[in-house]
Amino acid sequence: MLRFPAPRGLSAKLNLYIGGATCALLILTVWVGYASSRAIVEQQTNAEALKQVQSITEKLDDFVNRIGELPNAIAVNQQSAGDEPRRDTVSYLARLLNNAQLDEAQSVYIAFERLDWQDPMAHLRVDRLSAPRAVEANYDFHQPAYEWYNGPKQTGESYISEPFFDARRPDATLVSVSRPVYDERGGLLGVAGTDVPLDRLRTIVAGIRLRPTYDEKASEAEDEGDYGFLVSRAGRLIAHPNEDLLAQGVDATEEITNPEDGKYVAAEPEGFARVIMRGEPRRVYWATASKTGWKVALNVPEATILRPVRELAFNTVLVGGLSLLLMITLVSILARRITGPVNQLTTAAAFVEADNYQVAGLDRLAGAQDEFGQLARGFQRMVREVDARQQRLKQAEEALRRSESHFRSLIEHASDIITVLDAAGMVMYGSPSLERILGYDPADLFGKRFIDYIHPQDAPLFSSAFVPSSQRAASAPVEFRFLHKDGSWRILEATSTNLLQDPSVQGVIVNSRDITERRRAMELEREKEAADAANQAKSQFLANMSHELRTPLNAIIGYTEMLQEEAQDLGHEEYLPDLGKIHAAGRHLLELINAVLDISKIEAGKMELYLETFDVAPMVKDVVNVIHPLVLKNDNRFALHVEDDLGFMQADLTKVRQSLFNLLSNACKFTNDGQIDLSVSRHLRDGGEWMEFRVRDSGIGMTEEHMARLFEAFSQGDSSMTRRFGGTGLGLAISRRFCQMMGGDITVTSHPGEGSTFTILLPVKVSETAAGGEPAGVSLMPSALESASMVLVIDDDVRVHDLLRRSLAKEGFRVEAAGSGEEGIRKARELHPDAITLDVMMPGLDGWAVLSAIKSDPDLADIPVVMLTIVDDQNKGYSLGAADYLTKPIERDRLVSILKRFAGDAESRTVLVAEDDEATREMLARLLEGAGWKAVTAPHGRAALDALEKHSVALVLLDLMMPEMDGFEFLAEMRRRDEWRDLPVIVVTAKDLTAEDRLRLNGQVGLVLQKGVYQTEELLAETGRLVAARIRKGGQDKPRLPVRS
């Protein structure tokens, strides 16, 4: 709500209050003037409108009287002839009609009462079409239905009929004006009359307006929406601007529906009413013509009536606004003159507030005879009385302190619920909080024993505390259950205070506090602590099992790999099959252990997601390459269907790859000499982008019963499958849990003997919630290729691309290719590789031009360039800045040697191995030494620090779980030293890293390898890469933290 600051100065207040009062008075005046003016205008308008309506009724009556002269003439003519029709009556009627105006009389007639209707002389009528002959009448006009005859017959005077349609002229609506014809004795001879076109009457009503104008053009321009209409005696609408509301057809008795304003007109003979038509307020005025009994009505928009009022209101507001502006100006001038004395008084008051009672500055003001002089004199008298008032104030405060002593006695001893008991334990008083906490109105407990509401088991405890309290000042706190009004028990904590001897109380005050929720919270906290302890124990067990199982397996697998290499080097080929079986069995056992630990971590809620953004197509191709031997093993055929632009996705790369591998390996396992298809697509679903991996095989298939148990842990389709195909039944269960953790799922469709189709559906961008709260887009596990040494191959021959990629990848290099000089320069600027191989003879920009462009670019000049060409022109290459020069055909060993030279020399190939397990430590040392590295070992972190002091090492292989000083503590100590701060570290551990562990390691180690999971070649390649990167870059860039698992 918008608030405006209150005025502080007197001048501002005067301006505000007087101006506000003036404005309010002006608004009131304007409103009263507007209301009275509106009433006057409405009265005048109502009178004017009724006058207009009455004027039209008079015109209508005048017209009827004038047209009534025709029936009068016919009657006089017949009366002069006697009782029988005259022979010249028809010619007389024709002459009479001919003399009448064409638009006023349609026909004239006379009908005789005493003649039979079939008599040719009974009904003589001449109209415009038959003149000068009579119209043949073929109906009995004596019947009551013919109003033109029976109306005057019954009334005995001139009569205006209801509108009817002429059968001879269906397009003409007529009104009959007729009168009775009497003989000399007063007997009825018949009825004479004339038929008048209704349009003639409508023209009389059509011209009615509230304020008529005689200028036709002006009338069209100033049309204000008012209109008139005509209602007959029977309430029929016979004239109206809207012709759809008028009677149609030949049946003159047909009922006509009146519009909304017609309802009011039909109700009263005259008057006016306010009506809402199509959302617009309007006024309708009407009066009844005395001659015809017809009602003339005028409908006027209310806006037309009130236009003068609005103009008056505008003029009044304008004048009032100018008056207000003038008044505010005068008030402002007056306020400034008034505030001078007030400011003097304010200054004097400030002196008094500061205990300065010298107010001589007010003497001149006090000498004035106006109100300010009186105020100044009064202020001086007030100052002289301040000291006396101070004394009286102190006396009043002392009296107030004594009067509050009784209430303070109660307040100081009060708690949440206050009850006062007499010596017998009867309730004398209960505080209002009783109803809020325990549901009782204080009157419900008055005169009742307090102990009767306490739980029987707790009553003795309360009694033992209450009885002594009545004999001494207070009791110790006691807890008991008290009956709530709803029947439940609440836990109260109470203390009793003895005030029996206090004359103002004379009772024992029991202060009670409801501690039910606190007790429940304490119970829940104890249960939570027990659950957390059990969960922590399970987590610790999983961590210990991971370390204890993987560490010996790591040694078994490592030594088996070294024995395989030694047997192959020494020519003992006969040992290789057995060593291969040992190695395969160790790997299989490790996979089983990892699966059991994974499912245990999932069930314990300890499995975490590590999000990273990766290109989907390369990941799929990597999995396909790994699975290809399994496809060939059972003589299967494989087809890959990948959309052209799969793009990137953000997910846990390891879990996506593992899930896809499990599905493909199962398809290979359960399919023999069949077809396996992998389809990968990206599509929109439920407002988001999803990635779909569909694995279809033509294998043995499954029944509905088998599929129902398919994703249960330790379960396959049935026991016979386990015996026939092997496996733990954990792969699909783990894969589905992984996908569900990432917000997706795995589904399956299958029929026995027809194969199966498994579908992985994952969101393209896994949310932070699914990933356990890690920031989106931040990965603790970047791809190994992101940190590997990159070589850019610029050559127009794609075969060279493939050859160099295969050769250099074995040595740990990442290869990117460009097919032309222009593309090579662009990729060099985008990727900034560690080295470039460049062909000389290429279309477009040749190698020399590309080399010149690279060396002239400050951002690319420091990148080593190796020239590859069949043209032997080394001097030109060196002169342009090439790092080395090779001629085709390329010698692989020489190329690798050149690239490794830029990665570091042999003197830096010393590695510190920090590992507590002796077998693993010895295995790693032998592995490194076999690859040409020098190994220095340490059994724990403290020994590793001592080794760093004694040896100059290029890299550290570190286990995290060690005695005395673990890997985390070692890292912290090592990074404190400037000379070791940029030393690359590879973590080799059996520990399952948590998110907290990865955060502690991030930025401090270059790679994390899980024991028993990494390949020997991977360890050697990463060791060489990190050492080379440190030498080449001088340790300026800290390595990121990729994880191999």
N, C-alpha and C positions, 0 to 999 in steps of 0.2 A: 504494500500500500504506500502511495506517494505521500510524504509528509513535508510540510513547509515549515521552516524555522519560525518560532513565535517571535513577534517584535519585542525588543528589549527597551528601546528608548521611548520616552514619553511622546516625542514628536511622531514616531512611527505608530505608536498605539493610537494617538489622536487621529492620525490619517486613516488608520485601519478601521477603528471603531466608528468614527463619525462618517467616514466614507461608506463603511458597510451599512450603517443605519440609513444613510441617505439613499444608498442603492436599493436597500430593502423597501424603503418608503416609495421610491420611484417605481419599483417593480409592482408594489401593491397598487399604486395609483394607476399605472398602466393597465394592470389586470382588471381593476374595478371599472376603469373607463372602457376597456375593451368589452367586458362582460355586459355593462349597461348599454353600450353602443350596439353590441350584437343583439341584445334583447329588443332594442328600439327598431333596429333595421329589420329584424325578423318579424316584429309586429307590423311594421310598415309594409314589408314584402308580402306577408300573409294577407293583409288587407287589400294590397294592390292586386295580388293574384286572384283573390276571391272576387274582387271587382271585375277583373278581366273575365273570369268564368261567368259571373252573373250577366255581364254585357253580352257574352255569346248566347246565353240562354234567352235573353231578351230578343236578340236577333233571330234566334231559332223560332221563338214564339211569333215574332212579327212575320216571319216567312210563312209559318203555318196559317196565321190569320189571313195573310194575303192570298195564299193559295186556296184557303177555305172559301173564298168568295165564289169559286167555281161550283162547289156543291150547293152553296146558298142560292146561286142563280138557277141551278137545275131544280132545286126544291121550290123556289118561287114560281118557276115556269109550270111545274106540275100542279101546284096548288091552285093556280089560276084555271086549270083545265078540269078540275074536279077529281073524282076518285079513279077514273079510268085513264089508261095511257093515251096520250095524244098521238095522232097520226104523224105529226111532224116532229116528234121527239128526237128521232135519229138525226134528221137534218139539223135540228137545233144543237144537238150534242156536237155534230161535226163542225158547225160554225163556232161554237164555243171553244172547242179544242184548237181550231185554226187560229183563233185570236190570242190564245195563250202562248207564252214563250216556249220555245222548243225544249229547253233544258229544264223547264219547271213542271210541265204536265205531259205525261206519257199517254194517258187515256182518261176519259170521263164516262160516267155510267150512272144508271138509276135502276134499282131492282125493287119489285113490288111484292109486298107482304101477302096480299090476298090472292095472288095468281099462282097457279101451279108452275113449278120451275120448268116444266116441259112446254109451257105456253110460250110461243115466240116473243110475246110482248112482256113476259115476266122479267126478263133481264136484258136491258138495252145498254150496250157498251160500244163505244167508238174509240179506237186507238190510232196511233200514227200510221200504222201499217194498213188498217182497213178503211180509213176515212176516204170518202164520205159515207161508207156503208158501215153497218153494225157488225160486231163480232158475234159469231154464233156461240151461245153458251150451252154447254152440255153437262152441267153438274148442278146439283141441288144446293144452292147457296144458303138455304135455310138451315143447313146442318151447322152444329156448333163449331166445327173445325174452321169455318170461314170467318176469320176475325173482322175483315173489312165490313161484313154485314152485321154480325151479331154484336160487335163492340158497340156501335152507336145505338143499336136496338136495345141493349141492356142498360147502357148508361143514360140514354135519352139526351145525349149532347154530342157535340163534335168529337171525333175519335181518330187517333193516329194509330195505325196498325204496326205490328212488328215487321221488319224487312222480310220480303219474300221474293222469289224468282219468277219472272214472267215465262210461262210455258212457251209463248210464241217467240220470245227473245231470251234465250237461256243466258246470254251474256249480260243481261240487265237485271239489277237488283232494285226493287221498287218498294215504296212505302205508300199505303193507301190513306188519304185524308177523306173521311166520310162523315155524314150527319144524317139523323133521322128526318123523314118527311111526314108531317101530320096533316090530317084533313081539318075542316073547320070545327069538327066536334072533338078534335084532339086525338082522334084515332090514328094509328100508325098506317100510313100508306106504303112506306118502303124506306129505302136508303139511297141517298145520292152521294156521289163521291168522285174523286180524281186520284189517279196513281202518279206519284212523284218519283223520279229517279233518285235513288239513295245518294248518288254521287253529288247531286245538288246540295243535299244536307251536309255531306262531308266537306264540301268546299267552305261552308260556313265555319266548321270546327277546325279545319286545317290551318286557318290563319291565326289561331290563338297563340299568343306569346306573352311571357311575363312583361317584357318591355318591347312593345311592337314598334317596328320601324317601317317607314313608307317608301324607303329606297330599296328596290329589289336587290341591286348589286351589293349595297351595304348590308342588307339582310343576309345574303349568302356569305359575305366575308365575316360577319360578326355572329354567325350561328352559335348559340351558347348551349345547344343540346336540349332545350325545352321543347315540348310538343303537347298537343291536345288530342283527346279521344272522346268518343261519344258512346254512351251506354243506354240501351232502351229500357223501358219499364220492366221488362222481364229479366234484366241483367245481362242482356246480350251485347257484346262488343260490336258496334255497327260502323264505327269510324276510328281508324288507328293508323299511324305511319307504317306500322309493320303489317302488311297485308296478309301475312301468313296466319295472323291471329283472327282474321275475319271469317265469317261464315262462307262456306262453299257448297255448291250443288243446288239442287232445285227444291230441297225440303226446307221450307221456311221455318219449321219447328226444330230444326237440328240444333242441338246444344253446342254453344261455343265456349271454349275454355278461356277464362279471363287471365291476363298477366298478373304479376304480383301486385302492382298498384291497383288493378281492377278489383281485387278482393276487398280493399278498404272502401272503394267507391260504392260497391254493391251493398255494403253494410249499413251506411247512413245516407239520409237524403242530401246532406251537404256537410262541408267541413274540410279539414286538411289532415295529412298524416305524413310521418317520416318513414321512408322505406329504403331498404338496401337492395339495389338491383345490379347484379353482376359485379359485386364488390364495391359499388359506388353509392354513397348516400344521396338520396334524392327526396324532394318534397312533392306531394300530389295534392292538388286542390280541386274541389268539385262542388257543383250546385245542380239543383233539379229545375228544369223548365216547367213553369206553372201550367202552360197550355198542353204540352205533350207528355209531361211526366218523365221525359228523358233527362239523363244526367250528362252534363258537360264537365270534363276533367282536364286539368292542366298539370303536366309532370315537368318539374324544373330541377336541374342539378343543384345540390346544396352549395357547391362551390360558387355558382352564379349569385346565389343569395348573399353569401358571406364575403364577396369580393370587396364591397365598400368597407366592411369591418376590417379586413386585412390591410387595406390601404390606410385606414385610420390608425390601426395598431402600429404600422410602420412609421407613420408620421409622429405618433406619440413617443415611440421608442427613440426616434431620432432626436426629438426635442429633449426628452428625458436624458439621453446620453450627453448631449451638450450641457445640460444643466448639471449633471453629475460631474463632468469635467471641471466646470466652473466652481462647483462646490468644493471639490478636492483641492483646487488651487487656493481657494480662500482658507480652507482648513489648514493647509500646509503653511501658509503665511502666519496664521494665528498661532499654530503650534510652535513655530520657532520663537515667537514672542513670549509664549507661556513657558517654554522650557528653560529660559534664562534663570528665573528665580528657582526653578526646580533643581537645576544643576548646582546652584549655590547651596541649597538644602542637602543635596546628595553629598557634596564635598564635606559639609559640616558633619553629616552622619558618619562618613568615613573616619573623620578625626575622633568622634566619640567611640567608634568601634576600636580604634587604636588607643583607648584610654586617654585621649587628649580632650579635655572638657573645655578648652578655650574656644568659645564660639563667638568671639567679638566680631568676626566678619559678617555676622547676621544682623548687626545693630541697624544698619541702613535699611535692610529689607524689613526688619521688624518695625521700623517707623512708618511703613506704608499703611494706609487705611483699608486696603483691599484684602481679599482672602489670603493672598500670599503673606501679607503682613501679619495677619492673625495666625497663620501657620508657623511663621518664624518665631513669634512670641510663644506659641505653644511648644515649639521644639526646645526653646531655651528653658522653659519651665520643666520640660521632661528631663533635660540633662541634669538639673539640680536634684531631681528625685531618683536618679539612677542608683546612688549608694544605698538609699533607704530600701529600694526595691531588691537590691542584692541581698540584704539581710533577711528580708521577708521571704525571698526565694529559698535561702538555706533552711529556714524554719519549715517551709512547706515540704522540702525534700526529706527532712527528718520525719515529718508526719507521714509522708508517703511510704517511707521505709518501714515504719512500724505497722502500717496498714497491710503491707505485703508479706509480713512475717508468717502469717497463717498459711497463705498459698505457697510460699516458698518451701515450707515444711513438707508439704505434700509432693511438690514438683521434684525436689531433690531426691526423694526416695522412690520415684515412679519408674516403671519399666514399660514393656510393651502392653501387658494386661495388668491392670491394678484391681485387686479385690480386697475389700476390708471385711475381716471376719471378727465375730465377737469371741469371747473366751470359750464358748461351746463349739466354735467352728461353723456357726451359721453365717451366711452371706449377708452383710449389712450394706455393701456398695459394690457395684461392678462398673468398670470403665466402659465407655462406648466401644472400645476395641474388641470387647467380647463378641459382639455381633459380627465384626469383620473377620475375626480369626477363627472363632469357634461356632458361629452361627446363632448364638443365644442373644436375645434381647436382655439387657441388664435386669429388667423387671422379672424375667423368667427365673432367675436364680435367687432373687431376693427372698430371704427367710428360709432358704434351703441349705442343707448340709453340703459343704463344698466337697467333702470326701466321698459323697455318694456318686459323684461323676468321675471319680478316679478309678482306673482299672483295679479289680480286686487284688491282683498280684502286686500292684505298686502302692496300694493303700497303706500297708504297714510302714513302708519306707517314708511316705509323706507324713504319717502320724508321728513317727519317731523324730521327724524334723520339726513338726508344728508344735508339739507339746513343749519341747524346751524353748522354742521361740517365744512362747507366751510367758516364760519365766525370765528371759533375758532380752537383750536389745535386738539381736538378729540371729538367723540360722545360716548354715552353709548351704550353697546351692544344691538342689536335689532335682533329679529327673524322674518324670512319671508320665504315664499315658492318661490322657483326659478324653472323655467321650464327646465327640463333635455332635452337633444337633442332627447331622445327616446319618448318624450311626457309626461313623468311622472313628478310629482312635488317632489322636494327634499327640506327639511327644512334646512335653513342655519342660522347660528348665525354670525353676522357681526359687526365690529366696523369700523368707518371712521376716518382717520387721515388727517388733513389738511396740505399739503406741497406745497400749491400754491405759497408761497413766497420763497420756497427753489429753487434756480436756477438750482440745479441738478435734480429736479423732476418736479416742477411746476404742481402739480396736487393733487387730493385727493386720498389717498390710502385707499381702502376698503379691509379689512382683513376678509375673510369669512371662516367658518368652517361648514362642513356637519354634522348635528346632527340628521339626520333622524333616524338612527338605535338606537341612544340613546333615542330618543322619543318613538320609538316602544318598546324598552326594558323597559322603565318606565311604559308604558301602560300595557305591559305583567306582570310586577311586581305587579302593582296594582290589575290586574285581579287575579293573583296567590294568593296575600294576601287575597282577598275577598273569593276565593275558599277555601283557608286553614282555614279561619275563619269559613266558613260554615261547613267544614268537622270537625273542632274542636268542633263546637257547637253540631253537630250530635253525635260525639264520647262522649261528656260530657253528652248528653241526654241519650245515651245508658247506660253509667255508672250509672247515677242517677236512671234510670228506673230499672236497675238490682238490685241496692241497695234497692230502695224504695219498689219494689214488692216482692223481695225474703225475706226481713227482717220480715214483718208480716207473710208471709207464713211459715217461719221457726218456728215462735212461735206457729202458729196454728198446724203444724204437730208435733212439739215437745210436746206441751201440750196434744195433742190427744194421742200420744204414752204413756205418763205418766198416763193419765186417763185410758187407756186400761189396763196398768199394775195394777193400784190401784183397778179398777173394778174387775179384775181377782183375785187379792189378797183378796179383801173384799167379794168375792162371788157374786157380782152383775153381773151375766152372762147376764141379760136382756139388760144391756147397751152396751155390746160388739158389737152386730151387727150395732147399730147406730154409735158408735164410729169408727168402721171399715169403714163405709160409709163416715164419715167425713174425716178420714185419707186418704181413697182412692181418695176422691174428691180433697183434698188438694194436693195430689201427682199429680193427673191429671192436676190440674190447674198449678202446678209448671212446669210440662212437657210442657204445652202449652206456658207458659211465656218463658221458655228456648228456645223453637223452634222459637218463634217470635223474640227473641233477637238474636238468632243465625243467622236467615236469614237476619235480619237487619245488623248485623255485617259483614256478607258476602257481602251484597250489598254495604256497606260503605267501603269495603276493609280493615276492621279492624280485620278480623278473622286471627289468626296466627296458625302455625303448631309448635308442640313441639315434636321433634324427639327423639326416644329412640329405643334401640335394644331389641327385645323380642322374646321369643319362640312362634311360631305360633300355634303349636298343643295345648298347655295348654290354650291359649287365646280362641281358637275355642271351646274347651270343656267347658270353663267357660260360654261362650255365650249360648251353647246348654243347660247347666244346668239351666240357667235363663229362657230360652224360653220354657222349658219342660212343665210347667203348662199350657201355652197357647196352646201347641199342644194337650194336653189332654182335654182342655176345649171344643173343637169342635169335639171330638172323632176322631182325626186325628192320622195317623201313621207316625213315623219319622225314617229316615235312615241317618246315617252319613258315608260318604266315604272320608277317609283321607289317603293320601299317607304315606308310612312308614317314610320317612325322609323329612319332610317339612323344618326343620331347623329354622333359625332365619331370621327376616326381620327388617329393620330400617324404621320406619314410626311413625306417630302419633297414639299411641296405642288406645287412647280414641276415636278418630274419626273412626279408623278401626272397633273397637268393636261396636260403635254406628251405623255405616252404616250396618254392618252385622246383628245386632239386629233388625234394622228397616225392612230389607228385610225378615227376618224370622218371625217377628211379623205380617207383611202384609200377608205373605203366610198363617199363622195360621188364620188370620182374614177372608180372602177371600176363605178359603177351609173348607168344612164341610164333615166329615167322608171320608176323602181322604188321599192321600199320599204326604208327604213333604220330599224332599231329599236335603241334603247339601253335596256338593263335594268340596274338597279343594285340589289343585294341584300346583306344582311348575314346570315351564318349561321355555325354552329359546325362545326369540322372539325379532326380530330386533336387535340382537347383545347383548341383556341384559337378566337378569333373572326377571321373573314376577311371581306373586302369583295370582292365580285365585280362587275366591269363587263363586260357582254356586249354586243358590237356585232354585229348581224346585218344583212346586206344581201342583196338579190336580184340582185346584179350578175353579172359574167361567170364567177365561180368559178375554181377552180384544180384541176390534176391533182396526183397524189401526188408526181410528180417536181418540179413547181413548188413545192409546199409544203416539200419537203426542202431547197430553197435559199432559202426565203423570208426567213429571219432572218440570212442571211449579209450582211456589209457589202458595199456597192456592187453589190447583186444584186437584180433583180426576178424575177418568175416566168419570163420569157424576154426575149430582146433585142427582140422585136416589141413587147412592152409598153412598154419604154423609149422606142422610137420613137413609139408611139401616144399614151402617157399622160405621158411625161416623168418626171423625178425621178432622184435619185441612188441610190436603193435603200438609203439609210442610215436612214430613219425607223423602220422596224420593227426593224432591228438595234439602234439606240440605245434604242428604247422597251423592247425585251426586256431589254437589259443593265440599264436603270434598274430594271425590276421585279425582276430577279434580285438586284440590289444591296440591294433592300429586303426580300429574303426571299420574294419571290413569283415569278410567271412569266406569260408570255403563251402561250396555246395557240390553235390554229386547226383548224377542221374545214371542209371545202369539197368541192364536186363541180362539175365543169365545167358551166356553164350554169345552175346552181341557186343560185349565190350562196355567200357565205362567212360564217362566224361566228368572230369573234375574242373571246377571253375573257381579261381581266386578273384575276388572283387575287392579292390582297395581304393580309398580316396587318393587322388593325385597329390594332395597336400594333407598329410596326417596332422591333426590338430594338436595343440599343446596339451590339451586335457588328456587325449589318448596317449601321449608320450610321457605322462607323469609330470607335466608342468615345466619341461625344459623349454627355453625360449625358441620360438619358431625360427627356423633358418639357421640356428647355431648348432653345429655338429662337433662333438668331441672326437669324431672318428673320420677325418677326411680320407679320401681315397689315397692309396699308396702312390698312384701315378701323380698326384698333385705335388708330392715332395720328391719324386725321383728325378735324377738328372735327365734333362730333356735334350735330344738331338734333333735338329730340324734338317731333313733331307730335301734339298732342292735339286730336282732332276726331272727331265721330261719323259723318262722311261719308267713306266709303272713297275716293271720287273725289278728295277733297281730299288724302288720303294720297298717291295716285298722282301727282297734279299736282305737289305740292310735292317729292316724291321726285325726279321727273324734272328739275324746274327747279333744285333746289339741288344735285343731284349734278353738274350741268355746271359749277358754281362751286366744286367741290372739297369739298362738305359731305357728311357721312354722315347719313342720315335714318333715325330709328326712329319708329314710329307707335303710337298708343294710341287705342282706339275709345271710351273713356269717361273721366270724370274720375277714378274710382277707379283704373283701370288706369294712367292717366297719372301719378298720384302714386306708385304702386308702381314704375313704370319709372323715374321720375325718381330715386327713392332707389337703385334698382339700378344705373342707368347713369351718373348724375350728368352730364348732357349739358352742352355749352358754351352752348346757347341753347334756348329752348322757344317754340313757336308754340301759341297756346291759343285755341280757339273759345269763345264766351261761351254760346251757346244749345245745351245738350246735355241729354239725359235724365239723371235721377239728379242727381249733383253738377254744377251748371252751372259756367261758366268763372270767375265771381266767387268761388265757394266754393273751387275748385281753386287760384286765385291766392292767396287768403287762406291756404290750407293750405301752399302752397309758401313764401310769405314768412314764415310763422310757424315754419318748420322751420329751425334754425340751419345744417343741412347743405345746404339748398337755397336759402337766402335770397339768396345771391350770384349765382344763375343768372339771366341776362337773360330776360325773358318778353315776347314780342310777341303782343298780342291780335289775333285775326282774327275778325271778326264783321260781320254786316249791321246790327247795332245800333250807332249812333254815340253812344257814351257814353264819350268819351275821359277826361273828368275822373274818373269812377269808376275807370277802369283805372289812371290815373296815381296816384290816391290809394291804391290797393291795392298799388302797387309795380311796375307794368308798365314795361318798359324802352321800349317804343314801342307804337303802336296803328295798325292797318290795318283798313279796312272792305272787305268783299267787294262785288264781285269784286276779287280781289287783283291789284295791279300787280306783275308779276314783278320788274321792274327796281328798284322801290322796296323790295321785300322783300330782294332780294340786297344792295342798298345798305345797308339797316339792319343785316343780319347782318355785312357786311364792316366796318361801323363799329365793331362790337364786336370785330372781329379786328384793328384798327389803322388809322391814318390814312395819308395819302399821303406824309407826310414820312419815314416809315420804309421806303419801298419802294426802297432802294438795295441792290444785290447786288454782291458781289465775285466775279469770275470768275477763278479761278486755273487756267490751262491753257497748256501749252507749245506746242501746235499752233496756229499763227496762224489757220488757216482755221476750226478748231473754235471758237477763242476769239472770233473776229469773228462767227461764226454765232450763238453763244449770246448775245453782247451785243445783236445786232440782234433776236433773238427776244424777249429780255426788254424791250428798249425798245419793241418793237411792242406788247407787252402792258401798257405803262404803267409799267415799272420803269426805274430808273436803273442802268446797269451800269458798274462800275469793273473794269478788267482788269489781270492780272499774268501774266507768262510763266513764273514759277517761284515756289517757296515763299518765298524770301527777299524777292522783290518784293511778294508778297502781304502779308507782315508789314509792309513799309513802307507799303503801301496802307491797311492797318488803322490805322496810326498817323495817317494824313492824313485818312481819310474815316470817317464814322459809317455803318456798313453794318448791314443787318438780317439778312443771310444770306450764306453763302459757298457758291459752286459750285466744287468742288475736284476736280482730276485727281490721281491718285495717282502716276503715273509722269512725273516732271518732272526736268530737270537742276538742278544746284547744290543744291537742297533739294527732296526729293520730298514727296508729300502726307502720309506718315506723320510725317516730321520736322516739317512745318508744323503738323500737328495737335498734336504734343507741345509745340511752342513756344507755340502759341496758347492752349492750355488752362492754361499756367502763369500767364497774366495774368488777374487777377480780373475785369477789365472785359470780357474776351472768353470767359470760361469757359462762359457759357451761350449763346453765339452759335450759332444752328443752322447745320449744315453738311450739304450734299447732295453726295455723292461721285458724279461723272460720270466713269467710267473705262472703258477698253477692257481692263483687266487682269482675268483670271479670279481671283477672290478665293479663297484657300485658307482652311482653318479657322483657321490662325494669323492671317491677315490680318483675318478677321472678329472674332476675339477682340481684336485691337489696335484695331479701329474701334468695337467695341461700347461704347455709352455715350458716344461722342465725336461721332458724326454722327447725323443724323436720318434719312437715306435714302441708299441706294446705287443708282444708275442705270447700267446697262450701255450704253456708247456704241453707237448704232445700233439699240438694242432698245427704248428707251423712246419714248413718244409725246410730241409737243410739248405737247399739252394736259396730259399727266401732269406734265411738268416744271413748267409754269406753276402747275398746281393745287397741287402739293406745295410750291412756293416760297411761294405765298400762305398755305398752311396753316401752315407752320412759322413764318413771320413773325408771323401772327396769333396763334398759340399763345404765342409769346414775349412779345408785347405784352400779351395778356390775362392771362397767368399770372405775368408778372414774371420769367420765367426760372427759376422755382423747380424745375421738374421737368425732368430731363434727358430728351431724346427717345430713344426706342429705335431700333433699327437694322433697318428693313425693307429688303428688296432687291427691285428690279424687274429681272427678267431674262427 
